C-alpha cells in the first residue's frame, strides 16, 4: 500500500501521533467524538494532563487531522487524519484462529473458475467485515459495434439492429414519443454509424451522448435509451463486471442513516463500468489499495472508503476483491483480510503450495 506524501508527517511529534492514533481507534470502536479525558486512559498518554492533550488536539485540528462536531467538545478524525493513520500509524492486525479458519475454508476449496472464486470471496469478505463486499472481473477484450440499422415497425416504434459482427447481431425495440418518419429513421442510422460504430464502451461518454441527441433534433430522446442498451450489451460481451454482496450491511452505520444517504449509496452500485475502470486503472498491483472519502469516486458525502487488492495470474489481471464501507472502519483488520485472501487466491491460481500451505493464510503472530 503506497504511502501518500504528507508534508506535515515529519512535523508531528510522537505525542501527537499517539493522540491521533488513539482518537482514530476510539472513534472507530464507538462512533463517538473523543475528548481529552478519554485519551488520558490510553497507554502512552496516561502520563500527560488533559490540558496538554487538549492543546495537541487543537493543533491537530488546525493542521487538518481532526474535526470537531458542532454538538460535541470531542474530536473525530478528518479525511486527512484517516489517511495519515492508514499510511503511517497503522499497526499490524493479528488474525484470530476463527478468521484464519474462515479464510482457509474458501482457499482450500477446489475451484478452478475465477468467477466462482470471486463470488465466494466477495460473500466471505462481506460476512467477515460487515461491510459491502465487491469483486471486479476486468473486461477480456474491447467490444465495438460494427454497424447499426433500423426498421420502422409503426408510427411510434422502430426495431434497431445492432451488428457486432456479421454473425453476432442483436435487436432492440425502441419507442418514440414523437411520430417517426423516414427522415428520422435514416438520420438515426446515420448518426449512430457516424458517432457510435467502432467505439468501445469506455468511450461512450455523456458529451458523446449529448452530441448525438443534438444531431437528432426533436427525436433526441431516442439516443439515451439506445446508448444505455448498447452500453449494457457491450459490457455483457466483454466479460467484465462487478459482483456486490451485503449492500444493506452498511445501513447499520450512522453514516448512512438518512434516506438520501441510502439513495446515494445504492446509486454507487449502478455504476459498474466506473468501478471496473477505477480498480483496473489503480497503479498499485501488488498491495492493498485504500481510497478514503473523496479520494474515491464512490464516496457518499465524504463518509465512505474503498479498500481492494488486484489478483493476477501469469502477470495478467484476472480480478480484484475489496469492500466499500464507512470512512470510520477498522482499517488494520480490513486490509489484513483483503491482503491474506487475495494473496491466497493468487497463490492457488499459480498452483503454488510452497511451505506446505496451499491456502496462503497463516497467523503471523
C-alpha positions in Angstrom: 0.0 0.0 0.0 1.7 3.1 -1.2 2.0 6.0 1.3 0.8 9.4 0.5 3.2 12.3 0.6 2.1 14.4 3.6 4.4 17.4 4.1 3.3 17.5 7.8 4.2 13.9 8.6 7.7 14.7 9.8 6.4 17.6 11.8 4.1 15.7 14.1 5.6 14.9 17.4 5.4 11.4 18.8 2.8 12.5 21.3 0.6 14.0 18.6 0.9 10.7 16.6 -0.1 8.8 19.7 -3.1 11.1 20.2 -4.2 10.8 16.6 -3.9 7.0 16.7 -5.9 6.9 19.9 -8.6 9.1 18.5 -9.0 7.0 15.4 -9.0 3.8 17.3 -11.6 5.1 19.8 -13.8 6.7 17.2 -13.8 3.5 15.0 -14.8 1.5 18.0 -17.5 3.7 19.5 -18.6 6.1 16.7 -18.4 8.9 19.2 -16.3 12.1 19.3 -13.3 11.6 21.6 -12.4 14.0 24.4 -9.1 14.7 26.2 -10.2 12.9 29.4 -10.8 9.7 27.4 -7.3 9.9 25.9 -5.6 10.1 29.3 -6.6 6.5 29.8 -4.7 5.3 26.7 -1.3 3.6 27.0 1.5 6.2 26.4 -0.8 9.1 27.1 -1.6 8.5 30.7 1.4 10.5 31.7 0.0 13.7 30.3 -2.6 16.1 31.7 -5.9 16.7 29.9 -4.8 20.3 29.3 -1.6 19.1 27.5 -3.6 16.7 25.4 -6.3 19.3 24.6 -3.6 21.7 23.3 -2.2 19.0 21.0 -5.7 18.1 19.8 -6.3 21.8 19.0 -3.1 21.9 16.9 -4.0 18.6 15.2 -7.4 20.2 14.3 -5.7 23.3 13.0 -3.4 21.2 10.8 -6.5 19.4 9.3 -6.1 15.9 11.0 -9.1 16.3 13.3 -12.6 17.8 13.1 -14.9 19.0 15.9 -18.6 18.2 15.5 -20.7 21.3 16.4 -22.6 19.4 19.2 -19.6 18.0 20.9 -16.4 19.1 22.8 -14.7 16.0 21.5 -12.9 15.5 18.1 -13.2 13.0 15.3 -10.6 12.1 12.6 -10.9 14.1 9.3 -10.2 12.5 6.0 -6.6 13.7 6.2 -6.4 12.2 9.7 -7.5 8.8 8.4 -5.1 9.0 5.5 -2.2 9.8 7.8 -3.3 7.0 10.2 -3.5 4.4 7.3 -0.2 5.4 5.8 1.9 6.0 8.9 0.3 4.8 12.1 -1.5 1.6 11.2 -0.4 -1.3 13.5 -0.3 -4.9 12.2 -3.5 -6.8 12.8 -3.2 -10.3 14.2 -5.9 -12.5 12.8 -7.8 -14.7 15.1 -7.9 -18.5 14.8 -11.6 -18.3 13.7 -10.7 -15.7 10.9 -7.9 -17.9 9.7 -10.2 -20.9 9.6 -12.8 -19.0 7.6 -10.2 -17.9 5.0 -8.7 -21.3 4.8 -12.1 -22.8 4.1 -12.5 -20.9 0.9 -8.9 -21.1 -0.1 -8.9 -24.9 0.3 -12.0 -25.3 -1.9 -11.3 -26.8 -5.3 -12.5 -24.0 -7.6 -10.9 -23.5 -11.0 -13.3 -20.9 -12.4 -12.3 -17.4 -11.5 -16.0 -16.3 -11.5 -16.8 -18.8 -8.7 -13.7 -17.8 -6.7 -14.6 -14.1 -6.9 -18.3 -14.9 -6.0 -17.4 -16.9 -2.9 -14.6 -14.5 -1.8 -17.0 -11.5 -2.1 -19.5 -13.1 0.2 -16.8 -14.0 2.7 -15.3 -10.5 3.0 -18.8 -9.0 3.4 -19.7 -11.5 6.1 -16.4 -11.1 7.9 -16.2 -7.3 7.8 -20.0 -6.5 8.0 -19.4 -4.1 5.1 -20.3 -4.3 1.4 -18.1 -6.8 -0.4 -17.3 -6.4 -4.1 -15.3 -8.3 -6.7 -14.3 -7.0 -10.1 -13.7 -9.0 -13.2 -11.9 -7.0 -15.8 -13.0 -6.9 -19.4 -11.5 -9.6 -21.6 -11.4 -7.7 -24.8 -12.5 -4.5 -26.5 -16.0 -4.8 -27.9 -17.4 -2.4 -30.5 -20.5 -2.3 -32.8 -19.7 -2.8 -36.4 -22.9 -1.2 -37.8 -26.4 -0.1 -36.9 -29.6 -0.5 -39.0 -33.2 0.4 -38.2 -36.6 -0.6 -39.4 -39.9 1.3 -38.7 -42.5 -1.0 -37.1 -45.2 1.6 -36.9 -45.6 5.3 -36.3 -44.1 5.2 -32.8 -41.9 2.1 -32.7 -38.8 1.0 -34.6 -36.5 -2.0 -34.5 -32.9 -1.2 -34.0 -30.4 -3.8 -35.4 -27.0 -3.8 -33.6 -24.3 -5.7 -35.5 -21.2 -6.6 -33.6 -20.1 -8.9 -36.4 -21.9 -10.4 -39.4 -22.8 -13.4 -37.3 -23.4 -11.6 -34.0 -26.5 -9.5 -34.2 -28.8 -8.1 -31.5 -32.1 -6.3 -31.9 -33.9 -3.9 -29.6 -37.3 -2.3 -29.9 -37.3 1.5 -29.4 -40.4 3.6 -28.7 -40.5 7.2 -29.8 -42.5 10.0 -28.0 -43.0 11.7 -31.4 -44.3 10.2 -34.7 -41.5 8.5 -36.6 -40.7 9.5 -40.2 -38.3 8.1 -42.9 -36.2 11.1 -42.3 -35.9 10.3 -38.6 -35.0 6.7 -39.1 -32.5 7.5 -41.8 -30.9 10.2 -39.6 -30.8 7.9 -36.6 -28.9 5.2 -38.5 -26.5 7.8 -39.9 -25.8 9.4 -36.5 -25.3 6.1 -34.8 -22.9 4.8 -37.5 -21.0 8.1 -37.5 -20.6 8.5 -33.8 -21.1 5.1 -32.2 -19.8 2.5 -34.6 -16.3 1.3 -33.8 -16.5 3.0 -30.4 -15.6 1.0 -27.2 -17.8 1.2 -24.1 -15.4 3.4 -22.2 -15.7 6.0 -25.0 -19.5 6.3 -24.7 -19.5 9.4 -22.5 -22.1 12.0 -21.6 -20.6 14.5 -24.1 -20.9 11.9 -26.9 -24.5 11.2 -26.0 -25.4 14.9 -25.8 -23.8 15.5 -29.2 -25.8 12.7 -30.7 -29.0 14.0 -29.1 -28.4 17.4 -30.7 -27.8 15.8 -34.1 -31.2 14.0 -33.8 -33.1 17.3 -33.1 -36.7 16.7 -31.9 -36.0 12.9 -31.8 -33.0 13.3 -29.5 -34.7 11.4 -26.7 -34.2 8.2 -28.6 -30.5 8.4 -28.1 -30.4 8.0 -24.4 -32.3 4.7 -24.2 -30.4 3.3 -27.2 -27.0 4.1 -25.9 -27.8 2.6 -22.5 -28.9 -0.6 -24.1 -25.8 -0.7 -26.4 -23.5 0.0 -23.4 -25.1 -2.9 -21.5 -24.7 -5.2 -24.4 -21.1 -4.3 -24.8 -20.3 -5.0 -21.2 -22.1 -8.3 -21.3 -20.0 -9.3 -24.2 -16.6 -8.2 -22.9 -16.9 -10.3 -19.8 -16.2 -7.5 -17.3 -18.4 -6.8 -14.4 -18.9 -6.2 -10.7 -20.2 -8.6 -8.0 -21.8 -7.0 -5.0 -22.6 -8.6 -1.6 -24.0 -7.2 1.6 -25.2 -3.8 0.4 -27.6 -3.5 3.3 -24.8 -4.2 5.8 -24.0 -0.5 5.6 -27.4 0.6 6.8 -26.4 -0.3 10.4 -23.9 2.6 10.4 -25.0 6.1 11.3 -23.2 7.5 8.2 -25.9 6.0 6.1 -28.9 6.6 8.5 -31.0 9.0 6.4 -32.8 8.1 3.2 -30.9 10.5 1.0 -27.6 8.9 2.1 -29.1 5.5 1.3 -30.1 6.6 -2.2 -26.6 7.9 -2.8 -25.1 4.7 -1.6 -27.3 2.5 -3.7 -26.6 4.6 -6.8 -22.9 3.6 -6.5 -23.7 0.1 -7.4 -25.4 1.0 -10.7 -22.1 2.4 -11.9 -20.4 -0.9 -12.6 -18.3 0.4 -15.5 -16.8 3.2 -13.3 -16.0 0.7 -10.6 -14.3 -1.6 -13.1 -12.3 1.3 -14.6 -11.2 2.7 -11.2 -9.9 -0.6 -10.0 -8.4 -1.7 -13.3 -6.5 1.6 -13.6 -5.2 1.6 -10.0 -1.4 1.8 -10.1 -0.6 -0.5 -7.1 -1.0 -4.1 -8.3 1.0 -5.8 -5.5 -0.5 -4.2 -2.4 -3.9 -3.3 -0.9 -5.3 0.0 -2.3 -7.1 2.3 0.2 -9.2 5.2 -1.1 -10.6 7.3 1.8 -13.5 9.7 1.5 -13.3 12.0 -1.5 -10.3 10.0 -2.8 -12.7 7.5 -4.3 -15.3 8.1 -7.0 -17.9 6.3 -5.0 -17.8 8.4 -1.9 -21.1 9.1 -0.1 -20.8 12.6 1.4 -17.2 12.2 2.4 -18.0 9.2 4.6 -17.1 6.1 2.5 -13.9 4.3 1.9 -12.9 1.7 -0.8 -10.3 -1.0 0.0 -9.3 -3.6 -2.6 -6.4 -5.6 -4.0 -6.0 -6.9 -7.5 -5.4 -10.6 -8.3 -3.0 -11.6 -11.2 -2.3 -14.9 -12.8 0.7 -15.1 -15.1 1.1 -11.4 -15.0 -2.5 -10.9 -16.3 -5.2 -9.1 -14.2 -8.0 -11.6 -13.6 -9.9 -9.8 -10.9 -10.0 -7.8 -7.7 -11.6 -8.2 -4.3 -12.5 -5.4 -1.9 -15.0 -3.7 0.3 -16.9 -0.4 0.4 -17.6 0.8 4.0 -17.8 3.8 6.2 -14.7 6.0 6.5 -14.8 5.0 10.1 -13.7 1.4 9.7 -11.1 -0.9 11.2 -8.5 -0.4 8.5 -6.0 -2.7 10.1 -8.4 -5.7 10.1 -9.9 -5.0 6.7 -6.5 -4.5 5.0 -5.2 -7.7 6.5 -8.2 -9.8 5.5 -8.2 -8.5 1.9 -4.4 -9.0 1.7 -4.5 -12.5 3.0 -7.5 -13.6 0.9 -6.3 -12.2 -2.4 -2.7 -13.4 -1.7 -4.0 -16.9 -1.1 -6.2 -16.9 -4.2 -3.3 -15.7 -6.3 -1.1 -18.4 -4.9 -3.7 -21.1 -5.6 -4.2 -19.8 -9.2 -0.4 -20.2 -9.7 -0.6 -23.7 -8.3 1.9 -22.7 -5.7 1.7 -24.8 -2.5 5.1 -23.8 -1.1 5.8 -24.3 2.6 3.1 -26.9 2.7 0.4 -24.2 3.0 -1.8 -24.3 -0.1 -4.2 -21.7 1.4 -1.6 -19.0 1.7 -3.0 -18.0 5.0 -1.0 -18.0 8.2 -1.3 -16.4 11.6 1.7 -14.0 11.7 1.8 -14.0 15.5 
